[in-house]
Amino acid sequence: MPKPVEIGKEYDVEVEELSRRGEGIARIKGLVTFIPNAKPGEHHRIRITRISRRFAEAEIVGEAEEGETEAEEETETE
């Protein structure tokens, strides 16, 4: 199954929690993404540096732009 992210691509995310190793965790379309030097509640623009079977790793490249982040997907309910 293809991953929702690609190495080298940039995404705007909100850091949701902290890992045991102290890295920030964001989810991009459900894929756990570890971000060093990030704290819960922060919004960052990140670049994917590594993808494994169950998670991805990324580096911070700047502040997220205003508006929705990649992790926030709108769902319509009727």
N, C-alpha and C positions, 0 to 999 in steps of 0.2 A: 504494500500500500504506500503511495507517495506521501511524503511529509508535507505539511502545510508551509514550510519555510525552505529557503535555499541558502547555501553558504555564500557569503558576500552580499546578500541583500539586506536592506535596512528596513526596520519596522519601528513604529511608535507604540510603546507599551506602558502599562502601569505595573509597577512592582507590587505583588500581592502579599508575599511573605518572605521569611528568611530561612535559608537552608541550614542544616546542621553545621556546614562548613563556613557559614556566615555570608554566603552569596545571596543576592536577591533572586526571587523566583517570580517569573511572569509566565503566563500561559498564552500562546498564540494559537488560536483555533484548537485548544485542548492540549497542545504539545508543551510540556514543561520546559522552560528555558531558564538556564542559570546565568546570572549576570553579576560578575564580581563588582564590589564597591557600590552596590545599589541597596537601598533600604525600602521597606514597605511604605507604600503611599507615594513614592516618587514616580514621575513620568519621564521616560527617557526615549531617545532615538537610539536604537541598538543595531549592530551589524552582527549577523550570525557568523561564528568562527568555526563551529564544529557541530555535526549532527550525528547522533548515535541512534540506536533502535528505539530508545524510550525517552530521550530528551535531547535538547540542543544547548549549546553554550554560545554566549554572545559577549561583545564588548560595547561599552557606552561610546557613542560618537557625538552625542549632543542632547539637547532638551527636546522632548516631544513637542510637535506642533499642537496648537490649540485644536480642540475637537476630539473626535473619537479615536481610540487607540485600536490597534489590530486585535487585541485580546477581547475587545467589546464588540460582539456581533449583535446586530439588531435582529430580533425574532418577531415575526408577526403572528398574533393569535387572533382567532375569529370568535 
